[in-house]
């Protein structure tokens, strides 16, 4: 989490993707489910028409 002025940006570090900016809703969902650093989750990343990458759907917890 990084706060600049009044805005807050949320980041998640993925094993094979590195650091990726995510929405606040995604961040809160991971905290609600109690996902830890050693947990394995599956997410679906799509590429938009302008080359932007975004996460679709909810993450699936594979193992804890």
N, C-alpha and C positions, 0 to 999 in steps of 0.2 A: 504494500500500500504506500502510495506517495501522495502527499498533499502539497499543492502549490496554490497559495492564495485561498480562495474559497472552494476550489475544485479538488476532488480526490480521484486519483487514478489507481486502478487495481491491476496487479500483475500476478501471473501464475507462471512458475518455472516448470516446464515439461521436460522429461528425460531426453527426448530426441528432437525437440523443437526449440529449446531454449526458453527465454523469457518472452511471454506474450501478454499484451494488454487485454483484459477481459472486462465485461460489464460488471457493475456493482451487484446486479441480481445473481450472476454466476458466482461471484465471490461469496455472497451471503448464503447461497445454496450449498456450496462446499462446506462452509462453516456450520450450517444447520445439520448436515449429514455427518459431521465430525471427521472429515477426510484429513488424514495425517500425511506427512511427507513420505512415509514408506508405503502408503497404500497405492494400489494400481487401479487406475480408472481408464475408461475408454470414452473418447469424445469423437465427434464427427466435425471435421473442419472442411468448409467449402470455400471456393474462390469465387468472388463476385465478378461482375462484368468489367470492373476497372482494375482488377488484380488484387483487390483487398481480400484478406482471409478473415473468415468469421466462424464462430462455433455455432452449430445448430443443435437444437434439442438439449436434453439433460444428459449429464455424464453418467455412465454406467459403472458402478463399482465392481471391479473384477475380483480383487482380493484385499484382505486387510492384514 
